[in-house]
Amino acid sequence: MTDAATDAPRTTDRTGFDRRLLPPMLLGSVLNPVNSSIISVALVPIGRALGAPSSQTVWLVSALYLATSLGQPVVGRLIDLSGPRRLFLLSTGLVGVAGVVGTLAPNLGVLIAARVLLGFGTCAGYPASMALLRGEAKRTGRDSPGGVLTALSVANQTIAVIGPLLGGLLIAVGGWRATFALNVPLAAVAVLLGLLRLPKQAATGGSSESGSVSSRLDLPGMGLFAAMLVSLLLFLMNLHPRDWYLALLAAVAGAAFAVRELRAATPFIDLRVLGGNTPLLVTYGRALVAYVVAYAFLYGFSQWTEEGHGLTPFHAGLVQMPMFLTAIGVSIVSGRRRGVRGKLLTGAAGQIAACLVMLTLTGTSPLWLLVLVALVFGVPQGLNNLALQNSVYFQADPERIASSAGLLRTFAYLGSMVASSATAASFGQRADTGGMHRLAWIMLGAGVLSLLLTVFDRALGRTDAPEGPAAA
C-alpha cells in the first residue's frame, strides 16, 4: 500500500495502524446511517406536507436501501480491484448532489429519486473501510486492532443517537427539507478528508491498472445480479398476489446469475468460494433476520410514537435516544471482549424481549414504558452490529473483503426491505396501535429465527478463537 496523498510521516498506534485513515473511514461509513436515522422522524412531516400516506412515504426508506443493496457489493468489488480512494470520492460527492436534489424536491417522486441517489452515494464508505483495514493488516503484518472495528461500530451507533434528535431539531428549525440539506456539508467534508488522507492505491485484490480492472469486471454478472435483486426487492416491498411476476423474474435472473458466475473466469461473486464458506453464508442469513427486527423497530415504532401515541417528531427522536445510547455503551464494553456467539445469543434474546414488551403498549401507555422498550432494544442494537461485522472480517476471503462487506450490508438491507413491507402492510393509511401490534408479532418471529440460527451454528466457535480481534 502506498502512502496517503500527503508526504507527512505516518501517525500510527502501537499496532502500526495508520490513524490518519480513521476520519475518512468513520465519516464515510456513517453517511448511510445518518440518513437512515434522520428519515425515521421525517416520514410523518413529509407525508403531511406532500399529502402522502405512510404506505407511500415508506418508499423513502425502501428507495435508499434498494439502491444501497445493489450498489454495496458492486462498489465493493470495484474497491477490491482498484482500491478505495477513487470510489470513495465519487460516491461521497454523489451524496452532496443528492442533498441538493432532496432539498429542492417539488414532490414525493423527486424526493424518492434523491433517496436513490443517496443510496448509491453511501455505497463506498463501509466497503472502503474494511478494505483499508485489510490493507493495513497486510502492510503491518498484523491483524488490524479490534479497537478500530469497535470504533466503526460505535461511530454508526453514535450517529444513530444523533440522527433522530438532529432530525427533530432540523425539522423544527428549517422543516423536513433541512434533513436533506445536511448532506451537502457532510459530503464536502468527506470528499476533503478522502483527498487528504486516503492512499492513492490500496487494492486488496489484483492490479489497479485500468486495463486490468476493466478486464476483471464481470459486467454480465453484475447486470444479472441487479435484475435479480431489484425484482426481489420490489416484490418484497409490496407483497401482493398480482405481483407474482416479480418473484418469477427474480428466480429466473437468479438462476441465470448462478450459471454465469459458475462459468466466469473472474466472477463478480465467486459462488464456488462462497458456496464452500458455510459460516459466511449463515452470517449473511443471520444479518437478514436480525435487521428485519432492527429496521421494523426504527421506522415502524417511530411512526407509531408520532401517530399512535401523539408525540412530536422531536419527542419521537428523544424516545429513541436511550436505545442508541445503550447500544454505544454495549458496543464499547463488548468490543473489548473476544467472542461472537455470546453477543449474538444475547442480541437475539434482547430482540425477543423487546418485541414482547411492544405487544403490551397502547396509545395511552406511559412514556416511561416507551423508553423501556428503547432501552431493551439498545442491547441487541449494539451487540449484533459488532458481532456480524467481526464475523465477516474473519470469515471472508481477504482478497474479496470489500465485496464481502458489501454483501453483508446487502443482506442487512434485504432485512430492511422485509421490514418496510411488513410496516406498510401492518399500518396501511395510519400507524395505529393495532398495526404496531401486528408488526411486533412479525418482529418476534424474526427474533426467534435469529436465535435459532445462532444456537445451531457450530462454526461460531472458530470466530471466538484467540486470534480474533481484541482491543487495541
Beta strands, then each sheet from edge to edge (+ up, - down):
end
